[in-house]
Amino acid sequence: MPSYQPPPLRIAIIGGGPGGLGSAIALSSLPNVVVTLYERAKELREIGAGIRVGNGLSGEIVKESPLSKYPIRYHPQRVRRTRLQSALISKVPEGVIKLNKKLVGLEDLSENGVKLTFEDGSEVIADLVVGGDGIRSDYDPRVLEALSVVPEGHWKEFSAFAGPRLEKLTAWNEKIVLIGDASHPLSGAFGSGATFAMEDGWILARAIEYSRGVGGNLSRALEVFDSIRSPYYARMYTHLDEQKQKVQNSKATNQGQSFELTLRTRIAAFGGEEKLSWIYGNDIGEVWSDFLRTSEKSDA
Ligand SMILES: Cc1cc2nc3c(=O)[nH]c(=O)nc-3n(C[C@H](O)[C@H](O)[C@H](O)COP(=O)(O)OP(=O)(O)OC[C@H]3O[C@@H](n4cnc5c(N)ncnc54)[C@H](O)[C@@H]3O)c2cc1C
């Protein structure tokens, strides 16, 4: 007698940034899933290239980044965004990416999943919606006013958005999960948003795989995902709050302080890579192994 094969899990990913593409790769490798990525753009392309400039007024070294003590695989690599994107796209199975599909509506169909409506009027139903639609632009009017006096073509626009800090990355009885910039409004802090987004996608795939292995459902998988990623983002928020507080305290005790002192205070407050090794040295494979070890212990 043939063994019962449950219907495939229908996963809809919204957004073709590093988070969406990374998730499409990780989730497509699971058995018995149908993954579709919907991207609003007509073609997948990156606008601009973010760079980090290390510079100073006098050339005096204020702080050195002791990255050399980390193994080479943890060192930041500079890569053109287009190359990262091409590399990711090349690993997404054919037919998964649907372009020119702007999501405009979601409806909770209870145990029947989620209905997605697109701008072109088409609709699909999915069991799980992965929100990887990034940050939204919300420029301050003063910024817009300043930009209006710069001749067209002489400035570059990047989305910048700070939204509410989420305590939970899942919703609708575990049918929706947010990844990447959509889940944590870090506004570019840490300069690692693309990594965070891809880590989210990888952990999501591991959580679904694990939950199936122990006879759990989608709800269990998303609980596992949230239990790993929410505390990580909460730790980042705490760090940002502490950093802000240190700068405010310094300003209060050093009224009229020089630019030099403000700069040193800010650098000291941020902490540098060595104090943020839990971010810059984060080994996502090890994070998952830790989860498995902890689960085994609690099951024993
Ligand atoms: C100037 C700058 C410099 C940066 N430098 C770095 C760096 O050095 N290193 C680093 O790791 N990170 C850096 N970041 C952050 C990084 O770019 C983001 O964290 C990362 O792109 C987040 O990936 P994502 O997939 O979550 O979202 P995004 O890359 O924003 O992708 C979201 C996608 O969703 C699509 N979308 C949106 N709405 C819809 C909809 N309704 N329907 C369908 N599709 C939709 C969008 O078109 C887009 O393709 C920088 C950001 C900026 C602005």
The ligand as an SDF file (V2000), in Angstrom:
LIG
                    3D

 53 58  0  0  0  0  0  0  0  0999 V2000
   22.9090   52.8420    1.8070 C   0  0  0  0  0  0  0  0  0  0  0  0
   22.7840   51.4600    2.3940 C   0  0  0  0  0  0  0  0  0  0  0  0
   23.9360   50.7310    2.6700 C   0  0  0  0  0  0  0  0  0  0  0  0
   23.8410   49.4370    3.1930 C   0  0  0  0  0  0  0  0  0  0  0  0
   24.9920   48.7130    3.4150 N   0  0  0  0  0  0  0  0  0  0  0  0
   24.9020   47.4460    3.8280 C   0  0  0  0  0  0  0  0  0  0  0  0
   26.0760   46.6400    3.9770 C   0  0  0  0  0  0  0  0  0  0  0  0
   27.1920   47.0910    3.7430 O   0  0  0  0  0  0  0  0  0  0  0  0
   25.9250   45.3560    4.3850 N   0  0  0  0  0  0  0  0  0  0  0  0
   24.6860   44.8250    4.6460 C   0  0  0  0  0  0  0  0  0  0  0  0
   24.5970   43.6470    5.0010 O   0  0  0  0  0  0  0  0  0  0  0  0
   23.5560   45.5570    4.5400 N   0  0  0  0  0  0  0  0  0  0  0  0
   23.6490   46.8470    4.1310 C   0  0  0  0  0  0  0  0  0  0  0  0
   22.5130   47.5910    3.9950 N   0  0  0  0  0  0  0  0  0  0  0  0
   21.2300   47.0080    4.4140 C   0  0  0  0  0  0  0  0  0  0  0  0
   20.7160   46.0070    3.3830 C   0  0  0  0  0  0  0  0  0  0  0  0
   20.6550   46.5910    2.0960 O   0  0  0  0  0  0  0  0  0  0  0  0
   19.3270   45.5390    3.7950 C   0  0  0  0  0  0  0  0  0  0  0  0
   19.3360   45.1900    5.1680 O   0  0  0  0  0  0  0  0  0  0  0  0
   18.8960   44.3350    2.9600 C   0  0  0  0  0  0  0  0  0  0  0  0
   18.7580   44.7220    1.6090 O   0  0  0  0  0  0  0  0  0  0  0  0
   17.5770   43.7620    3.4950 C   0  0  0  0  0  0  0  0  0  0  0  0
   17.1680   42.7460    2.6340 O   0  0  0  0  0  0  0  0  0  0  0  0
   15.6130   42.3810    2.5180 P   0  0  0  0  0  0  0  0  0  0  0  0
   15.5590   41.2520    1.5590 O   0  0  0  0  0  0  0  0  0  0  0  0
   15.0420   42.2190    3.8590 O   0  0  0  0  0  0  0  0  0  0  0  0
   14.8990   43.6800    1.9110 O   0  0  0  0  0  0  0  0  0  0  0  0
   15.1520   44.4980    0.5690 P   0  0  0  0  0  0  0  0  0  0  0  0
   16.5430   44.3310    0.0810 O   0  0  0  0  0  0  0  0  0  0  0  0
   14.6710   45.8790    0.8540 O   0  0  0  0  0  0  0  0  0  0  0  0
   14.1920   43.8030   -0.4940 O   0  0  0  0  0  0  0  0  0  0  0  0
   12.8080   43.9360   -0.4210 C   0  0  0  0  0  0  0  0  0  0  0  0
   12.2020   43.5570   -1.7750 C   0  0  0  0  0  0  0  0  0  0  0  0
   10.7830   43.4990   -1.6460 O   0  0  0  0  0  0  0  0  0  0  0  0
   10.1850   44.0780   -2.7970 C   0  0  0  0  0  0  0  0  0  0  0  0
    8.8380   44.5210   -2.4070 N   0  0  0  0  0  0  0  0  0  0  0  0
    8.5130   45.5350   -1.5590 C   0  0  0  0  0  0  0  0  0  0  0  0
    7.1800   45.6270   -1.4460 N   0  0  0  0  0  0  0  0  0  0  0  0
    6.6530   44.6530   -2.2260 C   0  0  0  0  0  0  0  0  0  0  0  0
    5.3060   44.2490   -2.5230 C   0  0  0  0  0  0  0  0  0  0  0  0
    4.2620   44.8880   -1.9870 N   0  0  0  0  0  0  0  0  0  0  0  0
    5.1070   43.2000   -3.3500 N   0  0  0  0  0  0  0  0  0  0  0  0
    6.1750   42.5400   -3.9080 C   0  0  0  0  0  0  0  0  0  0  0  0
    7.4670   42.8930   -3.6690 N   0  0  0  0  0  0  0  0  0  0  0  0
    7.6950   43.9240   -2.8400 C   0  0  0  0  0  0  0  0  0  0  0  0
   11.1350   45.2240   -3.1380 C   0  0  0  0  0  0  0  0  0  0  0  0
   10.9760   45.6160   -4.4940 O   0  0  0  0  0  0  0  0  0  0  0  0
   12.5040   44.5760   -2.8640 C   0  0  0  0  0  0  0  0  0  0  0  0
   13.0080   43.9080   -3.9980 O   0  0  0  0  0  0  0  0  0  0  0  0
   22.5720   48.8880    3.4940 C   0  0  0  0  0  0  0  0  0  0  0  0
   21.4080   49.6270    3.2160 C   0  0  0  0  0  0  0  0  0  0  0  0
   21.5050   50.8890    2.6670 C   0  0  0  0  0  0  0  0  0  0  0  0
   20.2520   51.6730    2.3660 C   0  0  0  0  0  0  0  0  0  0  0  0
  1  2  1  0
  2  3  1  0
  2 52  2  0
  3  4  2  0
  4  5  1  0
  4 50  1  0
  5  6  2  0
  6  7  1  0
  6 13  1  0
  7  8  2  0
  7  9  1  0
  9 10  1  0
 10 11  2  0
 10 12  1  0
 12 13  2  0
 13 14  1  0
 14 15  1  0
 14 50  1  0
 15 16  1  0
 16 17  1  0
 16 18  1  0
 18 19  1  0
 18 20  1  0
 20 21  1  0
 20 22  1  0
 22 23  1  0
 23 24  1  0
 24 25  2  0
 24 26  1  0
 24 27  1  0
 27 28  1  0
 28 29  2  0
 28 30  1  0
 28 31  1  0
 31 32  1  0
 32 33  1  0
 33 34  1  0
 33 48  1  0
 34 35  1  0
 35 36  1  0
 35 46  1  0
 36 37  1  0
 36 45  1  0
 37 38  2  0
 38 39  1  0
 39 40  1  0
 39 45  2  0
 40 41  1  0
 40 42  2  0
 42 43  1  0
 43 44  2  0
 44 45  1  0
 46 47  1  0
 46 48  1  0
 48 49  1  0
 50 51  2  0
 51 52  1  0
 52 53  1  0
M  END
$$$$
